[in-house]
Amino acid sequence: MAQEQRTSVRPNRITELFGIEVPVVLGPFGGVSSVPLTAAVSDGGGLGSFGLYGYTAEAIHKTAGQLREATARPFALNLWVPDGSENTRLAQADFDRYVGVLRPYFDELGLPLPEMPDRYLPDFGEQVAATLEAGPAVVSFVFGVPAPEIIEEAHRRGIVVAATATTAAEAAALEAGGVDAVVATGMEAGGHRVSFLKPAEESLVGTFALVPQVRDAVKIPVIAAGGIADRRGYRAALALGADAVQVGTAFLATRESAAVPAYRAILKSPAAGETVLTRAFSGRLARGIPNRIIADLRDPSRIAPFPAQNWLTGRFRPEAAAQGNTELMSLWAGQGAPLIRHDSAADVLAELLAGESGL
């Protein structure tokens, strides 16, 4: 993006807090974050973000190193706050039953059935330690309030802390917990509903109802997320009191994304106009484009609890992506997908920032 485009945006609380030039944040994707896309958004003056769900400490250090090689500008690393469900152990019989439900997909893709692992996720403490050692400009969290000692250590290292809320009450809890900025994410957003005070089904507030409520509830900067894909959403979010916007789906459809071609194609197809909330892929509520997996697993009794379900489907989703089989992939997408018009991160940024001029 040209320098004159970036500097035409007046600094605000978010740009000054994050050390960026334009108030645009890349949504952190679990599983499909890419170094090129994160770097492209950061180089364009925004805050590139990289999702670290499931990453070991070694993988976090490696990814942070790759990001530093790709961009000299600020970027964010994102972690999921554990709620205790991560430690759930399934009985072997239950594990086998859930594997049996998914067996047709493994067979279709030519994959062996998985055996029960010792654990489904890396240790959160090790993830946090590696992330803070990596020293990103921003560390962001979803699914809860990070512990005080995490925030204190981040601040000691000069790292800004952001976290996500789906209700005004969650935003207030985050501010009370010491975070520096809150992402107000409406139910329109793609991917997981990251509610933590009440069940996700009871926290489905739309972005443009949520943003002003959060702005009234907290004094820290507010980032609007969910359904924002063009200059109109950008302009509306800022008019309602947001200091910045976070955009996921529009960037996910760009060539810098880690989404495979078949995924990017469906994001730009009429199919993206209909998204649903489902627990089929992970055991947690998430918004995506309907496909066979979602249709097959409507019965909650056929879905393992999180994180076991996410681990199990994670054994075949990469192969489905490699084969371009969108019926067996998690096609996370927000309700703004029909507004996608651009193939590069620079063009998405330019489209969003056109909202500054009121075009």
C-alpha positions, 0 to 999 in steps of 0.5 A, spaced: 500 500 500 502 506 498 505 511 503 500 516 502 494 512 503 497 510 510 498 517 512 492 519 510 489 516 516 489 520 523 492 516 529 487 514 534 488 510 540 489 503 537 494 506 532 498 509 538 497 503 542 499 498 537 504 502 534 501 501 527 499 506 521 492 504 520 486 502 524 485 495 521 487 488 525 487 481 521 483 476 524 487 471 527 485 464 524 486 457 527 489 453 523 489 457 516 494 463 519 499 464 514 506 468 515 505 472 508 498 474 510 500 476 517 506 480 514 502 483 508 497 486 513 503 489 517 506 492 511 500 495 509 500 499 516 495 495 520 496 489 525 497 482 522 495 477 527 497 469 527 493 464 531 497 459 535 492 454 537 495 447 537 502 450 537 508 447 541 513 452 544 518 450 539 513 451 533 511 458 536 518 460 536 519 458 529 513 462 527 515 468 530 522 468 527 519 467 520 514 473 521 520 477 523 524 475 517 517 477 513 516 484 516 519 489 520 512 492 523 508 490 529 504 483 529 500 480 534 500 472 536 494 469 538 492 464 544 486 461 546 485 461 554 483 454 557 477 453 561 479 446 564 475 442 558 482 441 555 484 437 560 478 432 559 480 425 558 475 420 554 474 413 556 477 408 551 470 406 549 467 413 548 473 415 544 472 409 539 465 411 539 466 418 536 472 415 531 466 410 529 462 416 527 468 419 523 470 413 520 467 414 513 471 420 512 477 417 514 476 411 509 473 416 503 480 420 504 484 414 505 487 415 512 488 410 517 483 411 524 487 415 529 489 412 536 487 416 542 493 421 544 496 422 551 493 429 550 489 433 545 493 440 546 500 443 548 501 445 555 498 453 555 503 455 560 509 453 555 505 456 549 504 463 553 512 462 555 514 461 548 509 467 546 512 472 551 519 470 549 518 471 542 516 478 543 510 480 539 508 487 539 501 485 541 499 478 544 491 477 544 487 472 547 480 469 546 475 465 550 477 468 557 481 473 561 488 471 561 491 470 568 494 477 572 501 474 572 500 473 564 498 480 563 504 483 568 509 479 564 507 481 558 507 489 560 514 488 563 516 486 556 513 491 553 507 487 550 500 490 549 495 485 551 488 485 547 482 480 548 476 478 545 469 479 548 462 477 545 458 481 550 459 488 554 459 484 560 465 480 558 468 486 555 468 489 562 471 483 565 477 484 560 478 491 562 477 489 570 482 484 568 488 489 566 487 488 558 489 494 554 484 493 548 478 489 547 475 486 540 468 486 540 466 480 536 459 480 533 455 473 532 456 475 524 464 473 525 466 467 522 470 461 526 469 460 533 464 464 538 469 465 543 464 467 549 466 465 556 461 468 561 455 465 558 454 459 553 455 461 546 448 460 544 446 465 550 451 471 547 449 472 540 449 479 540 450 482 533 456 487 531 453 493 530 449 492 537 455 490 541 460 495 539 456 501 542 454 497 548 462 495 549 464 502 548 459 505 553 462 499 558 469 500 558 474 506 557 480 502 553 480 502 546 475 497 542 476 494 536 470 492 532 469 485 529 464 481 525 461 482 518 466 487 516 468 486 509 468 493 506 469 501 506 461 501 509 463 496 515 469 500 516 466 507 516 460 504 520 464 501 526 468 507 527 461 511 527 459 507 533 465 508 537 470 503 535 477 505 535 479 500 529 476 494 525 478 487 525 477 483 519 477 476 517 474 473 512 475 478 507 483 477 508 482 469 508 479 469 501 486 473 498 492 469 495 496 470 501 492 466 505 493 459 507 486 457 505 487 452 499 484 454 492 478 450 493 476 454 500 478 461 497 473 459 491 467 457 495 468 464 500 467 467 493 461 463 491 454 464 492 455 458 497 458 463 502 451 467 503 449 462 507 453 460 514 451 456 520 453 455 527 455 448 528 459 444 533 461 439 528 468 440 527 471 442 534 465 441 539 465 448 540 460 453 537 463 456 530 460 459 524 462 456 517 459 454 510 454 448 510 457 442 508 456 434 508 460 434 515 455 439 518 449 436 515 451 429 518 453 431 525 447 435 527 445 430 533 450 433 538 450 425 541 455 424 535 460 430 537 465 429 542 467 434 547 472 439 545 478 439 544 477 431 542 472 433 537 477 438 534 483 433 535 479 428 531 477 432 525 484 435 525 486 428 523 483 428 516 481 436 515 488 437 512 488 431 507 481 434 505 484 440 504 490 437 500 485 434 496 480 440 495 474 436 498 470 442 501 465 437 504 470 434 509 473 441 511 471 446 516 469 452 512 469 458 517 466 464 514 463 470 517 456 473 514 460 478 510 463 473 505 458 475 500 461 482 500 468 479 498 471 483 492 479 482 492 484 477 491 490 481 495 491 483 502 493 490 499 486 491 495 482 489 502 486 494 506 485 499 500 477 498 500 477 498 508 480 505 508 476 508 503 471 508 508 476 514 511 474 519 505 466 517 506 466 514 499 
